[in-house]
Amino acid sequence: MGRMAIQSNSIIRLEDVWKIYKMGDVEVAALQGMTLDIKRGEFVAIMGPSGSGKSTAVNMVGCLDVPTRGKVYLDGIDIARLSESDLAQIRGKKIGFIFQQFNLIGTLSALENVALPMMFQGVAEEVRLKRAKKHLELVNLADRMDHRPNELSGGQQQRVSPQAIWTQRQGQLSWISLKSLIKMRRRPSSWSRTMRMWQSRLRALCILRMARS
């Protein structure tokens, strides 16, 4: 496990990161020497046309993949050389993704959807349900927490989805698609609450956007 302390307030740092995929005899370089430094408290947008490597970069920073070469630091630890088990632990504790589609589990209630990630981190059932309930109350869903996703409106599902991130008290970095951010912004009642949660709980927010070529 490679470790190296970064003497700065960087949350994420990529140094000369390459990702090369082999397709038979052909090599495709999805990332070519990418360097990125995300500091504490920043809102960062990663933009580019289709095929420019945005999703690959997110996979690196989100601990979903490792680079072919280069270094990826999270809180001073080089995650590029960690095992899959170590990466899974980091994903569960320190990184959150907010998808354009809400990705709620249809067979679970809103309360159970929010509490589920904490189960994989070993949080006791009583604690995770109490914490999930508190966060749903913060977004005015106290009367809907026992409802399944198909019993919720689009706006309600949108408020449920991020709560699984906020309940992770060690959470540091959140990735969100621009379309998801715009949808939230169009609902002023929940936008102000969402912004307060980001400012108090997240150390950095990264936005992924496709730019016109």
N, C-alpha and C positions, 0 to 999 in steps of 0.2 A: 504494500500500500504506500504510494508515494505521498509525502507530506512536505509542504513548504509554506511557511508563514508569509503572507503578503503584508508589508508594512504600509498599509493605507486603509481607507474605509471602503474598499471594494467588496461587493457582495459576490459578484461573478466576474471572472477574468478569463478571456480566451487569448492564448498566445500562439500565433502562427498555426492555426488549426486547419488541418486538411482532412477531408473525408473522401475516400476513393472507393467506388463500387466496381467490382469485377463482374463482367457479364461475358462469360466465355473468355475469349482472347482480348476483349475490349475492356478498357478501364475508363470509367466516367468519374471525373472529379466534381463532386457536388459542392464541396467547399475547397477553396484554394488559398490557404494562408490567411484565414480570417483572424483578426485581432479585435477584441471587444472588451470594454471595461465598464461595468455597471456598478455605480456607487450607491451607498446607502441613501434611501429616500428618493431616488430618481424614478421618473416616469419615462420609459424608453420605448421608442417605436422602431421596429425593424421592418424596412420597406424594400420592395424590389419586385420585378416582373416575375411571372410564372417561370419556374426553373432556375431561379437565381440562387437557391440554397436556403431560403428562409426556414422552411420546415426542418431541413437538416440541421440548421443552427439551433433551432428550438430543441431538437432531439438531443443535441450535445449538452446544452445548458440545463435541460430538463432531466438529465440523467437517464434518458431512454436509449442512448447509444453512446459509443465511445469513438474518438477520432482515430483515423489511420495514423496520423502523427500530429504533434503539437500538444499543448497542455490546456486543460480546462480546470480552473480553480473555483471552488465554492468555499467561502470562509477560510481561505488559505490552504485548503486541502485539494490536491490534484486528483480529481475524480476520474480522470482519463484512464487510470490504472486500477480502479477498484473492481472488485468482483461483482457479479450480478446481484448477489445477496446484499452487499453493501449499498449498491446503487438503489435497490428497492427500498431500503431503510431511509435513505436520503429523500427519495421521492415522497415517501409517506409522511415525513416529518418536516421537510423544509421547502417543498415546492408544490405549488398548486396550479392547476390548469382550469380555465373557464372556457368552455367550448361554445361555438356558435349554436350547436344543438345542445340541449341542456343535459343530455346523457343521464337522466334519472332512471332508476330501475323500476320498471312498471309494476312489479309485484310487491314493492315496498311502499310504505306510507312516506309522506314528506319527512316525518320525524326519523324514521328508520334510514332514509336516504342520507340525511345529514349526519346521523350517528355512525353509519357504516364504516367510514375510513378510520375512525378512532378504534374500532374493534381490532383492526390489523396492527395497531400500535400498542395493543395490550391494555387499553384503558378499560377499567371496570364498567360493566353494563350500567350500573346506577349512575356513575359519573358521566358517561357519554350521553345517556338519555337526558340527564339534567342539563348538560351543556348544550345539546342540540335543541332542547325546548327553549332555552333562554335565547338562542340566536334566532329561532323562528319567531319568537315574540318581538324581537327587535325590528323585524320587517313586517309586523302586523299580520302574522300568519298563525296566531295562537288558536284560532278557530278552524284552521285547515290542516293542522299537523298530522291528523289521523287519516287524511285523504291521500289516495294514490295519485300519481301524476295525471292519469286520464280524467281525474275528477277536479283538476285544477285548471285555471285559465292559463294562457300563455304567459301573462305577466306574473302570475303566482309561481309558475314553474321557474321563471327567470329569477325570482327572489330566493327560491329554495336552493337552486344549484350552487351559488357561491358559498353558502353557509358551511358546507363541508370543509371549505378551506379556512374560514374564519375560526372554526372550532379547534383547529390545530394550533395550539398556542406557540409552537416552535416555528410556525410557518414564516418564511422569510421572503420568498420570491414567487410572484404570481404572473402567469402568462394568460393573456386574454386576446381573443380576436377582435379586430376593429368593429366588425358588425355587431358583436355582442355588446361592446362598449356603447355603440350608438343606440342600440335598443334600450339599454339601461338609461341613457341620457334623456330619452324621450319620455320617461316616466319620472317627473320631478319629485313625486312623493317618496319614491324609493332611492332616487339618485343621491340625495343628500345623506341618507343613512349609509349607503354604500361607500360614499367618499369618506365619511367619518371612520368607517371600519378599515378602509385601506390605509388611511393616515395613521391610525392607532396600532394596527396589527402587522402591516406589511413593511418590509424593509426596502422593497423595490417592486415596481410594476412594469411589465414589458408588454407592449402591444404589437401584434403581428398583423401586417397589412400588405395586400398585393397592390403594387403600384402599376400604373399603366406604362407599357413599354414605349 
